[in-house]
Amino acid sequence: MPDSLVLLAGMSVLVLSGEGLVRGASGLARSFGVSPLAIGLTVVALGTSAPELAVNVSAALADRTSISFGNIIGSNLANMGLVVGAIALIRPVAIETSVVRREIPMMLLATGVAIVLGGDVWLAAAPNVYSRGDALALLLLFCVFLYYVLADVRSQRDSDRYLGDLAETSTNIGRTRIPLGSAGMVVVGAIGLVIGAQWTVDGATGLARALGVSDTLIGLTIVAVGTSLPELTASVMAALRGHTDLAVGNVVGSNILNLCLVLGVTGVLRPIPVPEGGMIDLFAVAIFSVILLGVCTTYRHQIMRGEGVLLLLGYLLYVGQRALFWE
């Protein structure tokens, strides 16, 4: 089978399996008495990042860490440029204060920590690499973020409309599944993620060799967009239903999980060298994060269609020049 078809099949299985895993895990959590709010902030958020995690674990075990790095950074860029830009084109995006106050600053912090940990050439005059120690630090940051969010939820669950929407969404997901069916969806989803991740890595590696480009570029573009499809689908559907604030919260939360959890788990399995041009990609993520914070605080906390066009064009231009001039 051609590498392009293997890659397409792998990413399709990843998207479907991630959706099944989210729904099944939500149903199981509700059957054990876990609150819908906690489900929305943990199971659903983790589920949308499951494709990235599956691909990166598979790539790390196959010693294709360049795909891992490109996938994480490329997914974050796609989330902010492609996904948020697409949402804003559908309708102006209303941003809740809680997203600006809670998730976006944490995303900026996670990005800054990732830059510092990856910049060994500046701090220790050594090659840039995410060691296992760096990965553990990122996982600890993820634990801090999770504790902070859940503690904040407990104190604001009655007044925060953004969290209320999450609770309603996760309640609807869990309500439609019985425990036995939910358990089956978790098992099938987990198996699908493993198979889809292996196909995706194999297809991406073969395609990179056929095109004569690096694994990093394939991970930064094709694989990253593919693994960001759950965020894109969920966010577009939320925007069409008028829940644009929920859509942006999903994107920002996914970016935090990619940097802290996915990069952390991958780095524990195998140290991740920062590829050539990788630090520039990290700084690009930081710049997009600052821009996103800026547009979220203008026009009465709304992202207008013109700003969505700028985010989308900025993403396309960056990825385009990355492909043309850095390979």
N, C-alpha and C positions, 0 to 999 in steps of 0.2 A: 504494500500500500504506500502511495506517495507520502512523504513527510508532512506535507501541508494538510492532507486528509487526516493523518494520525493526530496532528495538532488540533485540528478542528473537532474531531471526535472526542479527544481528551477534554477540551475546554467545555464542550457540550455536556459531557458526563459530569464534570465538576459543578457546573451551574445547577443541573437537576439534582445532583446528590446533595449539594449544599442546602438547597431549598427543602428537600426531604428531611435532612438532619435537623434543620431549624424547627420544622413543624413537629417532628417526632419528639425531639427533646423538650419542646414547650409543653406538649401533651403529657409527657412523663412527669415533668416538674410540677404541673398543676395537680396531677394525681397524688403526688406526695405532699401537697399542701404548700408548695412554694408560691409566694405572692406573684400575681401577674406583673407587678411593677419590677420585681427583681428579675423575672424572666425576660422582660423587655430589655433590661440593661445588661444582661449577661448572656443568656442563651441566644437571643436574636442577634445581638451585636457580634458574638463570637461566630455565629453561623454564617454571617455575611463575609467574614474573613476566613472561613474554612478553606475555600479554594486556594487562597494565597498560602495558607499554612501547609496544606497538603502538597502543593507544588514545591514549596521550599524544602520541606522535609525530604521529599523524594529526590530533589536536586542535590541536597547536602549528602544524602546517603550514596548518591552516584558520583560524588565529588565534582559536581557542576555548580559550584558556588557563585559563579558569575551570573547564572540564570537567577539564583536566589536574590542576589543584590539588585539586579535589574528589575525583577518582579516587584519587590517591595517598593523601591523608589518610583518605578513607573506606575504602580497602582496608586500611590499617593498623588502623583502628578495628575493622573487620569481622573481621580476622584474630584480634585479641586478644579481642574480645567475643563475636562470633558463632561463630567456628571453635573457639577454645579452650573456650568455654562448651559447645558441642555435643559436643566430645570428652569433656569431664568428665561430661556427662550419660550418656554411654554406659558409661563406667567411670572410676574414679579414675585420674588421670594421674600416672604415675611420671616424675619429672624426673631426668635424669642430671646429675651434678655438672658435667660438661663444658659443658652448655647454660647452667647458671647462671653458671659461671665465664667462659665465652667469649662466647657469642652475645648473651645478654641485656644485659650491660654495654655491648657494642658498639652494641646497639639504642638504649640510653639515650643514649650518646654521639652517635649519628647524629641522634637526635631533638633533643638540645640544640643541636647545630650548626645544624640546620634552623631552629630557633627564633631563634637569634642572627643567622643570615644573612638571615632574613625580616623581622627587626625593625628596619628602617631608620629608622622614625619615632622610635625611641628612641636609636639610635646616631648617626644623621646628620641628623635632623630632615627626612627625605625620605620620599616615599611608600614603603610596603612593597612590595618587588619582589625576585624572585630574578633578579639580573643574570647575564650570561654568566660574569663572574668568580666569582660565587657558585656557579654550576653547575659550573665547573671545579674549585672547591674540594671540592664534593661528590664529583665523580668521582675526585679524588685520594684522598679518604677511602675510597672504595670500593676503590681499588687497595691502600691500606694494609691494609684489612680482608682482602682476598683473599690478600695476601702473609702476613699474620699467621696466617690459618686454615691455609693450605697448609704453612707452616713448623711450626705446632703439630701438624698431622696427621702430618708426617714423624717427629716425636719421640714421638708417642703412638699410632700406628696399631695397635700390638699390645695396648695395654691399655685403649683407649677403646671401650666397647661401643656407644656411640652412633655413632661413626664406623664401627665394624664393621658395624652395621646398614645404614648408608648404602652401604658398599661392596657388601654382599650384594644390596641393592636394585638398585643400578646394574649389577651383574654380571648379574642376571636380566633386566634390561631389554635390555642389549646382546647377550646370548647368543642371543636369538630372531631377530635380524636379520642378513641378509647385507649386505655393503657396498653393493651396487647397490640393494637395497631400502631401506636406510637413507638413501642419498643421495636417492632418490625421495621418502621421507617428509619429509626436510628441505626439499626444494624445495616440495612440496605444502603442508607446514605453514607455510612462510614466506609463500607466496602467500595461503593462507587467513587468516593473521594480518593481512595488508594489507587484504584484502577485508572481513574481519570488523570490523576497526578502523574502516574507513570507514563501514560500515553502522551501527556502534554510535554513532559521533559524530553522524552524520546523524539517526539515530533519537532520540538523547538531546536534540539541539538542537531538533528539531521538537516533541518531547514537552514540553520545558521551555516553549516558546512557547505550546503549546496549553493547558498548565496554568497559565500565568502565573507561573511560578517561575523562579529563576535557574538558569543552567548549573551553578553551584557546587553547589546542592542536588541536582540530578539526578546530578552526578558523585559527590557524597558518599554517595548512597544507592543508586539503582538500578544505575548503572554500576559503582560500587565493589563491590557485592555480586556482580554478574555477573562481573567480572574476578577476584574472589576465589574463584570456584567451583573452579578447579584446586586451590588450597590446601585448600578445604573437603573436596573429594572425596578427595584424597590423605590428608589427616589423618584423616578418618572411617574410611577403609579401613585405615589403619595402626592406628587404635584398635581396630577390630573384630578385627584380627589380633593384638592385644596389644602392638603397638609404639607405645604412647602417647608415650614419650619422643622417638621419631623424629618423631611428628606435631607436637609442640611445637617441636622444632628446625626443622622445615620452616616453621612459621609465623613464628618469630623471624627466620630467615634471609631470608624473603620481605620482611619489614618493613624490614630493613636495605637490601636491594636496591632497594625502592621509594623510600626516602629518598635513598640515595646514587646509585644508577645511573639509575633511571627519572627522578627529579627532575633529576638532573645532565644527562642526555642531552636532556631536554625543554627545560631552561633554556638549553642551548647553542644549540638551534635557534631559540628565541624567548624573550626574557625573560618571566618569569611574574609578573604582579602578584598580590599576596596580596589576595584579595577581602575584602569586608566580613565580619567575623566569622571570617576565616581564622586569625588569631592565636589566637583562642579554640579553634578546632579543633586547632591545633598543640599548645596546652597540654593539651587533652583527650587527645591521643595520648601526651604525656608522662605524664599522670596514670595512664592505663591501663597504660603501660609499668612505672611504679613499682608499681602494684597487682599486675601479673603477676609481677614480681620477688618481691614480698612473698609471694604465694600459692605460689610455687615453692619457697620456703625454709621453709615450715611443714609440719607433719604429715609429717616425715621425707621431705621433698622430694616431696610429692604434692599435686596439686590435687584436692580432694575434690568430690563432686557439689554440695554446698551452695555452694562457692566458684564452681563452674561456673555455677550458677543466678545468682549475684550478677553475674558477668561478663556473662552474657547479658542480664539485666535492665538492667544499667548501660548496655550498648550500645543496647538498644532505647529506653530512656528518653532518652538523649542525642540520638539521631537523631530521636526523636519531638518533643522540645522544639525541636530545631533547625528542623524543618519547620514547627511550629506558630507559634513566636514570633519567628523571625528572618527570615521571608520576608514 
